[in-house]
Amino acid sequence: PLELMSFDVAPRQDLYTSQGVAVNVEAVTQIKVRSDEESITTAAEQFLSKSQQDRENLIRLVMEGHLRGIVGQLTVEDLVKDPENVGSKMLKTVTPDMDKMGLEVISFTIKDVRDSNDYISNMGRPQIAQIRKQADIAAALAQRDTQIQQANATREAAVAKSAADQERVKAEAESLGFQAESQRNLALKKAAFDAEVKKQQATADKSYDIQANVTQQQVIAEAVKVTEVEKNAQIRVQEAEIKRRELELQATVQKAAEADRRRVETVAEAERQRLILEAQGQADAAKTRGVGDADANRARGLSEAEVIRAKGLAEAEVIRAKGEAEADAMKVKAAAFHEYNQAAVLDKLLTGMPEMVRAIAEPLSKVDKVTIVSTGGDNSHGLGASRITGDVMSMVAQVPALFELLSGTRIGDLMNRVPALANQDGNPGNAKETTTRANGTGSPVDAVSDEK
């Protein structure tokens, strides 16, 4: 190949210098085929049949041989201190042999020089010892000068210290006087500041107390407003409850009174019709018996007068019966408001519970078939069909709790406020008797109390 070839030149055996010291030398060289036609022909004749490795080995052997000869002419100091001289000698001696092979040495450089006897490492020891000696002498001289200068500095420092102590004592005396005066002024200013702070603190405390009182009054006023709002809400709730009870009484007591009133009116109307018919019959009888026209007219007038009188009596009876019925209804209503307030609520609650229970259980009545799959486990609520019954009973047991949640009233407290239930003297009929005496007559209230 015509390109540049680069490889290391490192003989495996030790090379001996002119001093007989064995050294190891490593170098690197760059070689190429010369450019002229004759050299190219010569190189082709020499290396064409050889491989790349064989060519390099041949060239390396030639280079190592020349290197061995040059090292034998030089000392170790020459190899270490002047490697360029080794390179130039190498180029000069190897060029004729390279020309014979059609090659040209481009460069030859010493990479490293070593020995196994520490010759190279000991070469500089005399110089190093001389340098260390000179350094120790210089250090001793420097230390002497330093001690002299330190002594002079110490003496001068003592003189300066004495003068400084005198100045210090004088300055301290002046400083103590100045400090005393400063402390006096500071105490006066601090006392004035403390007085001002206490004054401002007292003013702030007083303002805080005033503001706290104002805030407390505002809080009390807001609490009063909240209480008024709560009372108004309770009043509206009570008014709504009274209205509901009035409607309930109208649906129970007043309907019964209205029925009695209609019955009395019907009886009075029947009586009036009977009297009218009797009067007309008497008039017709008098006319038929042949009484004269005057008697007939007189009888007819009497009959009409009797009819008018009977009609007036009947109307008066109707008005009286209606008034008595309304009066009785008002008495019953008053007694019911007085004695039946909590009982009515409890009655509606207890009478409505069966409907709620029926509504809860009604979906089960529409189930055609029930398939029960039991996997064991927790049987605290039963198994099979008993589990369904237990679930229904659990839902039914939640009805009173649902009422208490929606109404905000405990059933136990409601029952305690009912007179007939709260009285535990062994006479459960007191409520009925009290209501009967208040009404004066047997009214629907008696029926409700008996049913309770």
C-alpha positions as CSV (number, residue, x, y, z in Angstrom):
1,P,0.0,0.0,0.0
2,L,1.1,3.5,-0.7
3,E,-0.5,5.1,2.4
4,L,1.3,6.1,5.6
5,M,2.1,3.2,8.0
6,S,2.4,3.9,11.7
7,F,3.5,1.4,14.4
8,D,5.4,1.1,17.6
9,V,9.0,0.2,17.9
10,A,9.5,-1.4,21.4
11,P,12.2,-4.1,21.6
12,R,11.4,-6.8,24.0
13,Q,15.0,-7.2,25.2
14,D,16.8,-4.5,27.2
15,L,19.0,-2.1,25.3
16,Y,22.5,-1.3,26.8
17,T,23.9,2.2,26.7
18,S,27.5,3.1,26.4
19,Q,27.7,3.1,30.2
20,G,26.5,-0.6,30.3
21,V,23.1,0.4,31.8
22,A,20.2,-1.7,30.6
23,V,17.2,0.4,29.5
24,N,13.8,-0.2,27.8
25,V,13.0,2.3,25.0
26,E,9.6,2.7,23.4
27,A,9.2,4.7,20.2
28,V,6.7,5.3,17.4
29,T,7.5,5.7,13.7
30,Q,5.6,6.6,10.5
31,I,6.8,5.0,7.2
32,K,5.5,5.1,3.7
33,V,6.5,3.9,0.2
34,R,8.5,6.6,-1.6
35,S,6.7,8.4,-4.5
36,D,9.1,7.8,-7.3
37,E,8.5,5.0,-9.8
38,E,11.8,3.1,-8.9
39,S,11.0,3.1,-5.2
40,I,7.5,1.9,-5.9
41,T,8.9,-1.0,-8.1
42,T,11.4,-1.9,-5.4
43,A,8.8,-1.9,-2.6
44,A,6.6,-4.1,-4.8
45,E,9.4,-6.5,-5.3
46,Q,10.2,-6.6,-1.6
47,F,6.7,-6.8,-0.1
48,L,4.1,-7.8,-2.7
49,S,4.1,-11.4,-1.7
50,K,4.0,-10.7,2.1
51,S,1.1,-10.0,4.3
52,Q,0.5,-6.7,6.2
53,Q,1.7,-8.3,9.4
54,D,4.8,-9.7,7.8
55,R,5.7,-6.4,6.3
56,E,5.3,-4.6,9.6
57,N,7.4,-7.2,11.4
58,L,10.2,-6.9,8.9
59,I,10.3,-3.1,9.1
60,R,10.0,-3.3,12.9
61,L,13.1,-5.6,13.1
62,V,15.1,-3.3,11.0
63,M,14.1,-0.3,13.1
64,E,14.8,-2.1,16.4
65,G,18.3,-3.1,15.1
66,H,19.3,0.5,14.3
67,L,17.8,1.7,17.6
68,R,19.9,-0.8,19.5
69,G,23.0,0.5,17.7
70,I,22.2,4.1,18.5
71,V,21.4,3.4,22.2
72,G,24.8,1.6,22.5
73,Q,26.6,4.9,21.4
74,L,24.8,7.1,23.9
75,T,24.5,7.5,27.7
76,V,21.3,7.3,29.7
77,E,21.5,11.0,30.3
78,D,21.6,11.5,26.5
79,L,18.5,9.3,26.0
80,V,16.5,11.1,28.7
81,K,17.7,14.7,28.1
82,D,18.0,14.8,24.3
83,P,15.4,12.4,22.7
84,E,15.4,14.6,19.5
85,N,19.1,13.7,19.0
86,V,18.1,10.0,19.1
87,G,15.4,10.6,16.5
88,S,17.7,12.5,14.1
89,K,20.5,9.8,14.5
90,M,17.8,7.1,13.9
91,L,16.7,8.8,10.7
92,K,20.2,9.2,9.5
93,T,21.2,5.6,10.0
94,V,18.0,3.9,8.9
95,T,17.5,5.8,5.7
96,P,19.9,3.8,3.5
97,D,18.2,0.5,4.5
98,M,14.8,2.0,3.9
99,D,15.9,3.2,0.5
100,K,16.9,-0.3,-0.5
101,M,13.3,-1.4,0.3
102,G,11.7,1.6,-1.5
103,L,10.5,3.1,1.8
104,E,10.8,6.5,3.5
105,V,10.8,7.2,7.2
106,I,8.6,10.2,7.8
107,S,9.2,10.5,11.6
108,F,10.7,8.7,14.6
109,T,9.8,9.7,18.1
110,I,11.0,8.4,21.5
111,K,7.9,7.7,23.7
112,D,9.5,6.5,26.9
113,V,12.8,5.4,28.5
114,R,12.8,3.2,31.6
115,D,15.2,1.0,33.5
116,S,14.8,-1.6,36.2
117,N,17.7,-0.4,38.4
118,D,16.3,3.0,39.3
119,Y,19.2,4.6,37.5
120,I,17.0,7.2,35.8
121,S,15.1,8.0,39.0
122,N,18.4,8.5,40.9
123,M,19.9,10.8,38.3
124,G,18.5,13.9,39.8
125,R,19.1,13.0,43.5
126,P,22.4,15.0,43.8
127,Q,20.7,18.1,42.4
128,I,17.7,17.5,44.6
129,A,19.9,17.2,47.7
130,Q,21.8,20.4,46.7
131,I,18.5,22.2,46.2
132,R,17.1,20.9,49.5
133,K,20.3,22.1,51.3
134,Q,20.0,25.5,49.8
135,A,16.4,25.6,50.8
136,D,17.2,24.6,54.4
137,I,19.8,27.3,54.7
138,A,17.4,29.9,53.2
139,A,14.8,28.8,55.7
140,A,17.1,29.1,58.7
141,L,18.2,32.6,57.6
142,A,14.6,33.5,57.1
143,Q,13.7,32.2,60.5
144,R,16.5,34.2,62.1
145,D,15.4,37.3,60.4
146,T,11.9,36.6,61.5
147,Q,12.8,36.1,65.1
148,I,14.8,39.4,65.1
149,Q,11.9,41.2,63.6
150,Q,9.5,39.5,66.1
151,A,11.7,40.7,69.0
152,N,11.8,44.2,67.6
153,A,8.0,44.1,67.0
154,T,7.5,42.8,70.6
155,R,9.5,45.6,72.1
156,E,7.7,48.2,70.0
157,A,4.4,46.5,70.9
158,A,5.2,46.7,74.6
159,V,6.0,50.4,74.3
160,A,2.9,51.0,72.3
161,K,0.9,48.9,74.7
162,S,2.0,51.0,77.7
163,A,1.1,54.1,75.9
164,A,-2.2,52.6,74.8
165,D,-2.9,51.5,78.4
166,Q,-2.5,55.0,79.6
167,E,-4.8,56.3,76.8
168,R,-7.2,53.4,77.6
169,V,-7.4,54.3,81.3
170,K,-8.0,57.9,80.4
171,A,-10.6,56.9,77.8
172,E,-12.3,54.5,80.2
173,A,-12.6,57.3,82.8
174,E,-14.2,59.6,80.2
175,S,-16.3,56.7,79.0
176,L,-17.6,55.9,82.5
177,G,-18.7,59.5,82.9
178,F,-20.3,59.6,79.5
179,Q,-22.0,56.2,80.3
180,A,-23.3,57.5,83.6
181,E,-24.7,60.6,81.9
182,S,-26.2,58.5,79.1
183,Q,-27.8,56.1,81.6
184,R,-29.3,59.0,83.4
185,N,-30.7,60.4,80.2
186,L,-31.9,57.0,79.1
187,A,-33.6,56.4,82.5
188,L,-35.4,59.8,82.1
189,K,-36.5,59.0,78.6
190,K,-37.5,55.5,79.5
191,A,-39.6,56.8,82.4
192,A,-41.3,59.3,80.1
193,F,-41.9,56.5,77.5
194,D,-43.2,54.2,80.2
195,A,-45.7,56.8,81.4
196,E,-46.8,57.5,77.8
197,V,-47.2,53.7,77.1
198,K,-49.2,53.2,80.3
199,K,-51.4,56.1,79.4
200,Q,-52.0,54.7,75.9
201,Q,-52.5,51.2,77.3
202,A,-55.1,52.5,79.8
203,T,-56.8,54.3,76.9
204,A,-56.7,51.2,74.8
205,D,-58.0,49.0,77.7
206,K,-60.9,51.4,78.3
207,S,-61.7,51.5,74.5
208,Y,-61.5,47.7,74.5
209,D,-63.9,47.4,77.4
210,I,-66.3,49.9,75.8
211,Q,-66.2,48.1,72.5
212,A,-66.6,44.7,74.2
213,N,-69.7,46.1,76.0
214,V,-71.1,47.4,72.7
215,T,-70.3,44.0,71.0
216,Q,-72.0,42.2,73.9
217,Q,-75.1,44.4,73.5
218,Q,-75.2,43.7,69.8
219,V,-74.8,39.9,70.5
220,I,-77.7,40.1,73.0
221,A,-79.8,42.1,70.6
222,E,-79.2,39.5,67.8
223,A,-80.0,36.7,70.3
224,V,-83.2,38.4,71.2
225,K,-84.0,38.7,67.5
226,V,-83.3,35.0,67.0
227,T,-85.5,34.2,70.0
228,E,-88.3,36.3,68.5
229,V,-88.0,34.6,65.2
230,E,-88.1,31.2,66.9
231,K,-91.1,32.2,68.9
232,N,-92.8,33.6,65.8
233,A,-92.1,30.3,64.0
234,Q,-93.5,28.3,67.0
235,I,-96.6,30.5,67.0
236,R,-97.1,29.9,63.2
237,V,-96.6,26.2,63.9
238,Q,-99.2,26.3,66.7
239,E,-101.6,28.3,64.6
240,A,-101.3,25.7,61.8
241,E,-101.9,23.0,64.4
242,I,-105.0,24.8,65.7
243,K,-106.2,25.2,62.2
244,R,-105.7,21.5,61.5
245,R,-107.5,20.6,64.7
246,E,-110.4,22.9,63.8
247,L,-110.7,21.2,60.4
248,E,-110.5,17.8,62.2
249,L,-113.3,18.9,64.6
250,Q,-115.3,20.2,61.7
251,A,-115.0,16.7,60.1
252,T,-116.0,14.9,63.3
253,V,-118.0,17.0,65.8
254,Q,-119.6,19.7,63.6
255,K,-120.7,17.1,61.1
256,A,-122.5,15.2,63.8
257,A,-124.1,18.5,65.1
258,E,-125.1,19.4,61.5
259,A,-126.8,16.0,61.2
260,D,-128.7,16.6,64.5
261,R,-129.7,20.1,63.2
262,R,-131.1,18.6,60.0
263,R,-132.9,16.0,61.9
264,V,-134.6,18.6,64.1
265,E,-135.5,20.7,61.1
266,T,-137.0,17.7,59.3
267,V,-139.1,16.9,62.4
268,A,-140.2,20.6,62.7
269,E,-141.1,20.7,59.0
270,A,-143.1,17.5,59.3
271,E,-145.0,19.0,62.3
272,R,-145.7,22.1,60.4
273,Q,-147.1,20.2,57.5
274,R,-149.2,18.2,59.8
275,L,-150.7,21.3,61.4
276,I,-151.4,22.8,58.0
277,L,-153.1,19.7,56.9
278,E,-155.2,19.5,60.1
279,A,-156.2,23.2,59.7
280,Q,-157.2,22.7,56.1
281,G,-159.1,19.6,57.0
282,Q,-161.0,21.4,59.7
283,A,-161.8,24.2,57.3
284,D,-163.1,21.8,54.7
285,A,-165.2,20.0,57.3
286,A,-166.8,23.2,58.4
287,K,-167.6,24.1,54.9
288,T,-169.1,20.7,54.2
289,R,-171.4,20.7,57.2
290,G,-173.3,23.6,55.6
291,V,-172.3,26.4,57.8
292,G,-173.3,29.7,56.4
293,D,-171.0,31.8,54.4
294,A,-170.3,33.9,57.4
295,D,-169.4,30.9,59.4
296,A,-167.4,29.5,56.5
297,N,-165.5,32.7,56.1
298,R,-165.0,32.9,59.8
299,A,-163.8,29.3,59.9
300,R,-161.5,29.9,56.9
301,G,-160.1,33.0,58.6
302,L,-159.5,31.0,61.7
303,S,-157.9,28.2,59.7
304,E,-155.6,30.6,58.0
305,A,-154.7,32.2,61.3
306,E,-154.1,28.8,62.7
307,V,-152.0,27.9,59.8
308,I,-149.9,31.0,60.2
309,R,-149.6,30.4,63.9
310,A,-148.5,26.8,63.3
311,K,-146.1,27.9,60.7
312,G,-144.6,30.5,63.0
313,L,-144.4,28.0,65.8
314,A,-142.7,25.5,63.5
315,E,-140.2,28.1,62.3
316,A,-139.5,29.2,65.8
317,E,-138.9,25.5,66.8
318,V,-136.5,25.1,63.9
319,I,-134.6,28.2,64.9
320,R,-134.5,27.2,68.5
321,A,-133.3,23.6,67.6
322,K,-130.7,25.0,65.2
323,G,-129.4,27.4,67.9
324,E,-129.3,24.6,70.5
325,A,-127.4,22.4,68.0
326,E,-124.9,25.1,67.2
327,A,-124.5,25.9,70.9
328,D,-123.9,22.2,71.6
329,A,-121.4,22.0,68.8
330,M,-119.5,25.0,70.2
331,K,-119.4,23.4,73.6
332,V,-118.1,20.2,72.2
333,K,-115.6,22.1,70.1
334,A,-114.4,24.1,73.2
335,A,-114.2,20.9,75.3
336,A,-112.3,19.2,72.5
337,F,-109.8,22.1,72.2
338,H,-109.4,22.0,76.0
339,E,-109.0,18.2,76.6
340,Y,-108.5,16.6,73.2
341,N,-105.5,18.4,71.8
342,Q,-102.7,15.9,72.3
343,A,-105.1,12.9,72.3
344,A,-106.3,13.8,68.8
345,V,-102.7,13.9,67.5
346,L,-102.0,10.5,69.3
347,D,-105.3,9.1,67.9
348,K,-104.5,10.1,64.4
349,L,-101.0,8.7,64.8
350,L,-102.1,5.3,66.2
351,T,-105.0,5.0,63.7
352,G,-102.7,5.8,60.8
353,M,-100.0,3.4,61.7
354,P,-102.0,0.3,60.5
355,E,-102.3,1.9,57.1
356,M,-98.6,2.6,57.0
357,V,-97.8,-1.0,58.0
358,R,-100.3,-2.3,55.4
359,A,-98.6,-0.1,52.7
360,I,-95.2,-1.5,53.7
361,A,-96.3,-5.1,53.5
362,E,-98.6,-4.7,50.4
363,P,-95.8,-5.3,47.8
364,L,-95.3,-8.8,49.3
365,S,-99.0,-9.7,48.5
366,K,-98.3,-9.2,44.8
367,V,-95.4,-11.6,44.7
368,D,-96.4,-14.8,42.9
369,K,-93.3,-16.8,43.9
370,V,-90.4,-16.5,46.3
371,T,-87.2,-18.4,45.9
372,I,-84.9,-18.4,48.9
373,V,-81.2,-19.1,48.5
374,S,-79.3,-19.4,51.8
375,T,-75.5,-19.5,52.0
376,G,-75.2,-19.7,55.7
377,G,-73.1,-17.1,57.4
378,D,-74.6,-14.6,59.9
379,N,-78.1,-15.9,60.8
380,S,-78.8,-13.2,63.4
381,H,-81.9,-12.1,61.4
382,G,-83.1,-15.7,60.7
383,L,-82.9,-17.9,57.6
384,G,-85.4,-18.6,54.8
385,A,-88.9,-17.3,55.2
386,S,-88.3,-16.2,58.7
387,R,-85.6,-13.8,57.3
388,I,-88.3,-12.1,55.1
389,T,-90.7,-11.8,58.1
390,G,-87.8,-10.4,60.2
391,D,-87.1,-7.8,57.5
392,V,-90.8,-6.8,57.3
393,M,-90.9,-6.4,61.1
394,S,-87.7,-4.3,61.0
395,M,-89.3,-2.0,58.5
396,V,-92.5,-1.8,60.6
397,A,-90.4,-1.0,63.8
398,Q,-89.0,2.0,62.0
399,V,-92.4,3.7,61.6
400,P,-92.5,5.4,65.0
401,A,-88.9,6.6,64.5
402,L,-89.9,8.0,61.1
403,F,-92.8,9.9,62.7
404,E,-90.4,11.3,65.4
405,L,-87.9,12.3,62.7
406,L,-90.6,14.1,60.5
407,S,-92.5,15.8,63.4
408,G,-89.7,16.4,65.8
409,T,-91.8,15.1,68.7
410,R,-91.2,11.9,70.7
411,I,-94.2,9.6,70.9
412,G,-93.4,9.0,74.6
413,D,-93.5,12.7,75.3
414,L,-96.7,13.0,73.3
415,M,-98.4,10.2,75.3
416,N,-97.3,11.7,78.6
417,R,-99.0,15.0,77.7
418,V,-102.3,13.2,77.1
419,P,-104.3,13.6,80.4
420,A,-105.9,10.1,80.3
421,L,-102.5,8.5,79.6
422,A,-100.4,10.7,81.9
423,N,-102.7,10.0,84.9
424,Q,-101.3,6.8,86.6
425,D,-103.7,6.7,89.6
426,G,-105.3,3.5,88.4
427,N,-108.5,5.1,86.9
428,P,-108.1,5.0,83.1
429,G,-111.6,6.4,82.5
430,N,-111.0,9.8,84.0
431,A,-110.5,11.4,80.6
432,K,-113.8,10.1,79.3
433,E,-115.7,11.3,82.4
434,T,-114.0,14.8,82.3
435,T,-114.9,15.2,78.6
436,T,-118.5,14.1,79.2
437,R,-119.0,16.6,82.0
438,A,-117.5,19.3,79.9
439,N,-119.8,18.6,77.0
440,G,-123.0,18.1,79.0
441,T,-124.2,15.5,76.6
442,G,-123.1,12.2,75.0
443,S,-121.0,13.5,72.0
444,P,-118.6,12.0,69.5
445,V,-115.9,12.8,71.9
446,D,-117.2,10.0,74.2
447,A,-117.0,7.6,71.3
448,V,-113.4,8.6,70.6
449,S,-112.4,8.2,74.2
450,D,-114.1,4.8,74.4
451,E,-112.3,3.6,71.3
452,K,-109.0,4.8,72.8
